[in-house]
Amino acid sequence: MVDSDKSGPVLKKGAVGTIHGVFQSYSFVGPAADVAILLIGTVAFALVATPLAIIIAWLIYGLWMITPYEFSKYKSNAGSYYAYSASSTKNGVLGPVTLFSWMGENLTGQSFGILGLAGFLFAISSQISSIQYLWILFAVIITVYMLVLPYLGIRISLNYVAITGLMELFVLLIGAIIIIVKVGPGNSLVPFSIPQGALGAVLFGVIFSILDFTGLGTVTTVSEEIHEPKKKVRKSLLIAWLISGLALIPASYALTVGWGISKIGTYASSPDPGLIVFQHYLGPIGFILLAVFTVNSYFSYGVAKTNAVSRIWYSAARDGVVFPKSISKIHPKYKTPGNAMILWLGISFVIDIILGLIFGPLAAGLILLSMAGIAIIFVHILANTGLTIFSYRELKAQGQSSFLYHVLAPSVSSILGVIVVIYSVYFALNTYIVTPTSANLPYLVAPVLGVLWCVVVGGVLSVYYLLRKKSILASAGRYDSEHATAATDK
């Protein structure tokens, strides 16, 4: 590998198109795996209001997608929200705190794949789960897969997720429709209302529901490699958001009424409840299809996650922010940021194994994901702020500033994000005060740690760069692949 400067290899421009961008984002969401496992986290708190929690999260994420949609008109940078935030101000002060907040999600959100697969397989069979440390083997297998396929090139990895992602979408949508039809009189509007006194619980469920949609903006991380990025990234964002809602909203409702509104309290404590519902209404074929696509969903998510995180870290290292320049090295043949991939997966694997040994793979995954949810909300809040600043600083003089899209929408989405964070921390704290058990403590520590990681540590990091590394900070996130010199494309 050689350094990613003008004399060496860079990410390959024009390597992928719109369909690849759509499924980079969609596969990061991992809808089948959400249906099988992650919805357990939502149902555990939101209970019968789970479909409402999913809809709220989807709409919030729709507002959040306005920021990358607008920024992608003006910049093609693999750093995505980090680069947007950093370049929004003259001194780049939002760059380090946004990057560090996103690193909080990067290092905890991957548990959805590495630990989630083991949790899913364990719940299917008591014989598998009886082998105490077998989950570590599953974690090793998916981690290796998460490295190898993305390492071999962006096009080969996104061809895979596009083909399997489209098939998964059809299975989830058709399966949900069949279940809803078969439920018949059991259908109800109750799942779309908040039970009295349950607002905090529903909003805590929204945290897990937001995680269902986390990654929808990651097409921006491959913007340096997508053909005509200023046009196709925006198109990919819109399509990915729409089809993710199509995959998850009907499915969440179908699982709620399919399980039974009056019995929903037992959903989260049941092994693989999504599979149980699919088997009950669709028979063995439904069970097998959901199981197969759930396993594939974890692998597809892993591939999309590696693509995204490696490019974020590559972009930051290229700028000299947090990471050493060696992390920005690109493979001369495959044109992928291999060093960034290896570093991220190595750290992530260690974190997951340690917490998996302490809490078990499923509980550890949910604990880490509660921190990931907090961290990704802060990333969006910072990027939203950056868009408003960028609009006034760069676009107003050109007559391209929009109050609706650059001020109002980002502000509303940020306020909603803050509300979700406050209610989530409050609910976790109140739950622990009422029931101070060792099982509840990690669910309190994780969101609090997420807030401290982003606000305190990330804030201090930005101040440090502002005071000690002004020149690095001032140029952070400024790279635009469409304005790069021809020498960088060789």
Secondary structure by P-SEA (a helix, b strand, c coil): cccccccccccccccccaaaaaaaaaaaaaaaaaaaccccccccccccaaaaaaaaaaaaaaaaaaaaaaaaaccccccaaaaaaaaccccccaaaaaaaaaaaaaaccccccaaaaaaaaaaacccccccccaaaaaaaaaaaaacccccccaaaaaaaaaaaaaaaaaaaaaaaaaaaaaacccccccccccccccaaaaaaaaaaaaaaaccccccccccccccccccaaaaaaaaaaaaaaaacaaaaaaaaaaaccccccccccccaaaaaaaaacccaaaaaaaaaaaaaaaaaaaaaaaaaaaaaaaaaaaacccccccccccccccccaaaaaaaaaaaaaaaaaaaaaaccaaaaaaaaaaaaaaaaaaaaaaaaaaaaaaaacccccccccccccccaaaaaaaaaaaaaaaaaaaaaaaaaaacccccaaaaaaaaaaaaaaccaaaaaaaaaaacccaaaaaaccccccccccccccc
